[in-house]
Amino acid sequence: MSRLEETSRRRATHAGSWYPSDGGQLRDTVFKHRGQGPRAGARVVVAPHAGYKYCSSVLWPAYESLDTSCPGSSHLRVFVLGPSHHAYFKDTFLVSGYSELDTPLGPLPVDTEYCESLVQGGGPFKRMSEAVDLAEHSLEMQYPALRCLLEQRGLSSGARGAQVVPIMVSHASREKYASLAAVLAEQLASQRAIVVVSSDFCHWGRRFEYTGYVGSQEELTTALAEETEVEELTARSKLAHHRLPIWQSVELLDRGAMHVLESNDLDKWTEYLAITGNTVCGRNPLCVLLLALQQHRGGAPHWEWVKYAQSSKVQDITQSSVSYASAYIKLPSV
């Protein structure tokens, strides 16, 4: 697309395979996983992007925690940040060029005017191609859940309806990350925006080229303190400290990631990733989020982890799994 078009609608390319294509079935899939309801000041969520049969029980309770209140007559602006699984790019952020995002419950409107202002602003923002947009699942997997939430809150249409700003994030310098973080921080401070960061956690197994292992919490703590890389399991790994089941080791690694994220410290996050090698696919959008949270002026943002799960409980080196974690982040008032 050469420019943002008035009537372009992104097809729901993963409907019918990664999540139900029928609206009623989608509601049933999502709403059976009830959370505790909205939390005042919860303006950010981190949510997985796997098939809904694997991750909807983790994703939806975090969505229900979101504070979607919006003062005045302004519409709610929803930033959705996701990693790229197929296209490689560096030091730029790709903004969707569509005007609507299709879901089984109806379309989500894109904030085309705002997206165009980002692209035309002379910074690191570029327009996403149709091919890249349609192939990527990290953004799309948030759209059905977001549509469910907005419908539930009465924000799916009308003057006070929400509008979406989809942004794909890949490798970038700290300076570039900071430019997007500044945008998010400003928008969050207005209390007229929420942010969804799309990320799965550990991808474990040979097919993911990652078999990191720690035998205990103490082992992980020591590795982080001494800045020594964690062990990679092989078929010949049969030492005494390997008695901890692999799936429990994976959870220790993921819980370690969660703990580091709670610090709102980008340096600690990049150090954790370097030491553990944990294959958190949303690591780059999370870098942006941490910088945005550091700019919040109303007090330290507070993370609440809602749910954690694994696609399977790995017992030996021949198996694999993907981890899912969700959180909401409360921003103290300025």
C-alpha positions as CSV (number, residue, x, y, z in Angstrom):
1,M,0.0,0.0,0.0
2,S,1.4,3.3,-1.0
3,R,-0.6,5.2,1.6
4,L,-3.2,4.5,4.2
5,E,-6.4,3.8,2.3
6,E,-9.8,4.7,3.6
7,T,-11.5,1.4,3.0
8,S,-8.7,-1.2,3.2
9,R,-9.5,-4.1,5.6
10,R,-7.0,-6.6,6.8
11,R,-8.2,-10.2,6.4
12,A,-8.2,-12.4,9.4
13,T,-5.7,-14.8,7.9
14,H,-5.4,-17.1,10.9
15,A,-9.2,-17.4,11.6
16,G,-10.4,-21.0,11.4
17,S,-7.0,-22.4,12.3
18,W,-5.4,-20.5,15.2
19,Y,-8.8,-19.3,16.6
20,P,-12.5,-19.9,15.7
21,S,-13.8,-18.2,12.6
22,D,-17.3,-18.2,14.0
23,G,-18.1,-15.3,16.3
24,G,-20.2,-17.3,18.7
25,Q,-17.5,-20.0,19.1
26,L,-14.9,-17.3,19.6
27,R,-16.9,-15.7,22.4
28,D,-17.3,-19.2,24.0
29,T,-13.6,-19.9,23.7
30,V,-12.6,-16.6,25.3
31,F,-15.3,-15.9,27.9
32,K,-15.1,-19.2,29.6
33,H,-11.7,-18.1,31.1
34,R,-13.0,-15.4,33.4
35,G,-10.7,-13.0,35.1
36,Q,-11.2,-10.7,38.1
37,G,-12.4,-7.8,36.1
38,P,-10.8,-4.3,35.4
39,R,-8.1,-3.0,37.7
40,A,-7.8,0.7,38.1
41,G,-4.7,2.0,36.4
42,A,-4.0,-1.2,34.5
43,R,-3.2,0.4,31.2
44,V,-0.8,-2.2,29.8
45,V,-1.0,-6.0,29.3
46,V,1.5,-8.6,28.1
47,A,-0.3,-11.5,26.4
48,P,0.7,-14.6,24.4
49,H,0.0,-15.0,20.7
50,A,-0.3,-18.8,20.2
51,G,-3.4,-20.7,19.0
52,Y,-6.3,-20.0,21.3
53,K,-6.7,-23.6,22.3
54,Y,-3.3,-23.3,23.9
55,C,-3.2,-19.8,25.3
56,S,-6.7,-18.3,25.6
57,S,-6.9,-19.3,29.3
58,V,-3.7,-17.3,29.9
59,L,-4.5,-14.4,27.6
60,W,-8.1,-13.5,28.5
61,P,-7.9,-13.0,32.3
62,A,-5.1,-10.4,31.6
63,Y,-7.3,-8.6,29.1
64,E,-10.2,-8.4,31.5
65,S,-7.9,-6.6,34.0
66,L,-7.4,-3.7,31.6
67,D,-8.6,-0.3,32.6
68,T,-10.3,1.0,29.5
69,S,-11.7,4.2,31.0
70,C,-11.1,7.3,28.9
71,P,-11.7,10.8,30.1
72,G,-13.6,13.3,28.1
73,S,-15.0,12.6,24.6
74,S,-11.8,11.2,23.1
75,H,-11.7,7.7,21.7
76,L,-9.5,5.1,23.4
77,R,-6.3,4.5,21.5
78,V,-5.0,0.9,21.7
79,F,-1.3,0.3,20.8
80,V,-0.6,-3.4,19.8
81,L,3.1,-4.2,19.7
82,G,4.3,-7.5,18.4
83,P,7.5,-9.1,17.2
84,S,8.2,-10.2,13.6
85,H,8.4,-14.0,13.0
86,H,9.0,-13.9,9.2
87,A,10.4,-10.5,8.1
88,Y,13.8,-9.2,9.1
89,F,14.3,-5.5,9.5
90,K,16.3,-3.3,11.8
91,D,16.1,0.1,13.4
92,T,12.6,0.7,12.1
93,F,9.1,0.1,13.4
94,L,6.4,-1.1,10.9
95,V,3.0,0.4,11.2
96,S,0.0,-1.3,9.7
97,G,-1.3,0.4,6.6
98,Y,-4.9,-0.9,6.8
99,S,-7.8,1.1,8.0
100,E,-9.7,-1.9,9.5
101,L,-8.7,-5.2,11.1
102,D,-11.1,-8.0,10.5
103,T,-12.2,-10.4,13.3
104,P,-15.0,-13.0,13.6
105,L,-16.9,-10.5,15.6
106,G,-16.5,-7.6,13.2
107,P,-13.8,-5.2,12.3
108,L,-11.5,-3.2,14.6
109,P,-11.0,0.4,13.3
110,V,-7.4,1.5,12.9
111,D,-6.4,5.0,14.0
112,T,-5.3,5.8,10.5
113,E,-4.7,9.5,11.1
114,Y,-2.4,8.8,14.0
115,C,-0.6,5.9,12.1
116,E,-0.1,8.3,9.2
117,S,1.4,10.9,11.5
118,L,3.9,8.4,12.8
119,V,4.9,7.3,9.3
120,Q,5.1,10.9,8.0
121,G,6.9,12.2,11.1
122,G,10.4,11.5,9.8
123,G,11.4,9.1,12.5
124,P,11.9,5.3,12.5
125,F,8.3,4.5,11.6
126,K,7.6,2.9,8.2
127,R,4.5,1.4,6.6
128,M,4.1,-2.3,6.8
129,S,3.7,-4.1,3.5
130,E,0.5,-6.2,2.9
131,A,2.5,-9.4,2.6
132,V,4.3,-8.9,5.9
133,D,1.1,-7.8,7.7
134,L,-0.9,-10.8,6.5
135,A,1.8,-13.4,7.3
136,E,2.4,-12.2,10.8
137,H,0.4,-13.8,13.7
138,S,1.8,-11.9,16.7
139,L,-0.4,-8.9,16.0
140,E,-3.4,-10.7,14.6
141,M,-3.7,-13.0,17.6
142,Q,-4.5,-10.0,19.8
143,Y,-7.3,-8.7,17.6
144,P,-10.1,-11.2,18.4
145,A,-9.5,-10.9,22.1
146,L,-9.3,-7.1,21.9
147,R,-12.6,-7.1,19.9
148,C,-14.2,-9.3,22.6
149,L,-13.0,-6.8,25.3
150,L,-14.2,-3.7,23.5
151,E,-17.6,-5.3,22.8
152,Q,-17.9,-6.3,26.5
153,R,-17.0,-2.7,27.6
154,G,-19.3,-1.0,25.0
155,L,-16.3,0.5,23.1
156,S,-16.6,-1.4,19.8
157,S,-18.4,1.3,17.9
158,G,-19.6,4.9,18.1
159,A,-18.0,8.2,19.0
160,R,-16.3,6.6,22.1
161,G,-15.2,3.5,20.3
162,A,-11.6,2.4,20.4
163,Q,-9.1,2.7,17.6
164,V,-6.0,0.5,17.1
165,V,-2.4,1.3,16.3
166,P,-0.6,-1.9,15.3
167,I,3.2,-1.7,15.3
168,M,5.7,-4.5,14.5
169,V,9.0,-4.3,16.4
170,S,12.2,-6.1,15.5
171,H,15.9,-5.5,16.3
172,A,16.8,-1.9,17.0
173,S,19.3,0.2,18.8
174,R,18.5,1.5,22.3
175,E,18.1,5.0,20.7
176,K,15.4,3.7,18.3
177,Y,13.6,1.8,21.0
178,A,13.6,5.0,23.1
179,S,11.9,6.9,20.3
180,L,8.9,4.5,20.3
181,A,9.0,4.3,24.1
182,A,8.6,8.1,24.2
183,V,5.5,7.8,22.1
184,L,4.0,5.2,24.3
185,A,4.9,7.1,27.5
186,E,3.3,10.2,26.3
187,Q,0.1,8.4,25.2
188,L,-0.1,6.5,28.5
189,A,0.3,9.7,30.5
190,S,-2.8,11.1,28.7
191,Q,-4.9,8.3,30.2
192,R,-6.5,7.9,26.8
193,A,-4.4,4.9,25.7
194,I,-3.7,1.3,26.5
195,V,-0.8,-0.9,25.3
196,V,-0.9,-4.6,24.4
197,V,2.5,-6.3,24.1
198,S,2.3,-9.6,22.3
199,S,4.8,-12.2,23.4
200,D,5.2,-15.9,24.2
201,F,7.9,-17.0,26.6
202,C,10.3,-19.9,26.4
203,H,10.4,-21.9,23.2
204,W,12.2,-25.0,24.4
205,G,13.6,-27.9,22.4
206,R,15.9,-28.8,19.5
207,R,13.5,-27.5,16.9
208,F,13.8,-24.1,18.5
209,E,17.6,-24.5,18.9
210,Y,17.3,-23.9,22.6
211,T,17.8,-26.4,25.4
212,G,18.8,-24.2,28.3
213,Y,18.6,-25.8,31.7
214,V,19.0,-24.8,35.4
215,G,18.7,-27.4,38.1
216,S,17.4,-25.0,40.8
217,Q,16.5,-21.5,41.6
218,E,19.8,-21.1,43.3
219,E,21.6,-22.1,40.1
220,L,19.7,-19.5,38.1
221,T,20.4,-16.8,40.7
222,T,24.1,-17.7,40.7
223,A,24.3,-17.6,36.9
224,L,22.7,-14.1,36.9
225,A,24.9,-12.8,39.7
226,E,28.1,-14.2,38.2
227,E,27.1,-13.5,34.6
228,T,27.8,-17.0,33.5
229,E,25.7,-18.5,30.7
230,V,23.3,-21.3,31.7
231,E,23.9,-24.9,30.6
232,E,22.5,-26.3,27.3
233,L,21.2,-29.9,27.6
234,T,22.3,-32.6,25.2
235,A,21.4,-36.2,24.8
236,R,24.5,-37.0,26.9
237,S,23.6,-34.7,29.8
238,K,23.2,-37.1,32.8
239,L,24.7,-35.2,35.7
240,A,23.3,-35.3,39.3
241,H,21.8,-31.8,39.1
242,H,19.7,-32.8,36.0
243,R,17.2,-34.5,38.3
244,L,14.8,-31.6,38.0
245,P,12.3,-32.3,35.2
246,I,13.0,-30.2,32.2
247,W,9.6,-28.6,32.2
248,Q,10.2,-27.4,35.8
249,S,13.6,-25.9,34.7
250,V,11.8,-24.1,31.9
251,E,9.4,-22.6,34.4
252,L,12.3,-21.5,36.6
253,L,13.8,-19.7,33.5
254,D,10.5,-18.1,32.7
255,R,9.8,-17.0,36.3
256,G,13.2,-15.5,36.3
257,A,12.3,-13.5,33.2
258,M,9.1,-12.3,34.9
259,H,11.0,-11.2,38.0
260,V,13.5,-9.2,35.8
261,L,10.7,-7.5,33.9
262,E,9.1,-6.4,37.2
263,S,12.2,-4.3,37.8
264,N,11.3,-2.1,34.8
265,D,15.0,-2.1,34.0
266,L,16.1,-2.6,30.4
267,D,19.7,-3.3,31.3
268,K,18.7,-6.1,33.6
269,W,16.4,-7.5,30.9
270,T,19.1,-7.6,28.2
271,E,21.6,-9.1,30.7
272,Y,19.1,-11.8,31.6
273,L,18.5,-12.7,28.0
274,A,22.3,-12.8,27.3
275,I,22.9,-15.1,30.3
276,T,20.0,-17.5,29.9
277,G,19.4,-17.3,26.1
278,N,15.7,-17.7,26.9
279,T,13.8,-17.6,23.7
280,V,11.2,-15.0,24.6
281,C,9.9,-14.1,21.1
282,G,8.6,-10.7,22.2
283,R,11.9,-9.6,23.7
284,N,12.2,-6.6,21.4
285,P,8.7,-5.2,22.1
286,L,9.4,-5.8,25.8
287,C,12.5,-3.7,25.5
288,V,10.4,-0.8,24.2
289,L,7.9,-1.3,27.0
290,L,10.5,-1.2,29.7
291,L,11.9,2.1,28.4
292,A,8.3,3.5,28.3
293,L,7.7,2.4,31.8
294,Q,10.9,4.0,33.0
295,Q,9.6,7.3,31.7
296,H,6.4,7.2,33.7
297,R,6.3,10.1,36.1
298,G,3.6,9.0,38.6
299,G,5.5,6.4,40.5
300,A,6.9,2.9,39.8
301,P,4.7,0.9,37.5
302,H,3.6,-2.4,39.1
303,W,3.5,-5.7,37.3
304,E,0.9,-8.4,38.2
305,W,1.4,-11.8,36.6
306,V,-2.0,-13.3,35.9
307,K,-1.3,-16.7,34.6
308,Y,1.4,-19.1,33.3
309,A,1.2,-22.3,31.3
310,Q,3.2,-24.5,28.9
311,S,2.0,-26.2,25.8
312,S,3.4,-29.5,27.1
313,K,5.5,-30.7,30.0
314,V,8.8,-31.7,28.5
315,Q,10.5,-34.7,30.1
316,D,13.4,-35.4,27.7
317,I,15.6,-33.8,25.1
318,T,13.5,-35.1,22.2
319,Q,10.4,-33.1,23.2
320,S,9.6,-29.4,22.9
321,S,7.2,-26.8,24.4
322,V,6.2,-23.1,24.3
323,S,5.5,-21.2,27.4
324,Y,2.7,-18.6,27.8
325,A,2.5,-15.9,30.5
326,S,0.3,-12.9,30.9
327,A,0.4,-9.8,33.0
328,Y,-1.2,-6.4,33.6
329,I,0.8,-3.4,34.6
330,K,-0.7,-0.7,36.8
331,L,0.5,2.8,36.3
332,P,0.2,5.1,39.3
333,S,-1.6,8.4,38.6
334,V,0.6,11.4,37.8
